[in-house]
Amino acid sequence: QVQLVESGGGLVQAGGSLRLSCAASGSIPSNNLMGWYRQAPGKQRELVATITSGGSTNYADSVKGRFVISRDNAKSTVYLQMNSLNSEDTAVYYCAASSAGIFYWGKGTLVTVSS
């Protein structure tokens, strides 16, 4: 069974930075897509960024140029470096992984940006 555990959330001032980490454990195929989603209060969950096992990335327009997704395949870990944070980035951030049509979710980590 695959488990995804996020860490690194917290409270940060507007303009600041945070780095989220997500460690995957269990039997997930090496050819997988990992990514980050977020859900703000009263809003639907939305895609933030994804990265393939080969390193190809995709970003939501709202975070392009501010967030960077990366991964360490040897550690089965994906990261999200978030810079120039603003209040609209406040949300619960979820790690996700998919392979062979199966989707896995982490439990989420809260990021709060204070103005």
Secondary structure, 3 states (H helix, E strand, C coil): CCEEEEECCEEEECCCCEEEEEEEECCCCCCCEEEEEEECCCCCCEEEEEEECCCCEEECCCCCCCEEEEEEHHHCEEEEEECCCCHHHCEEEEEEEEECCEEEECCCEEEEEEC
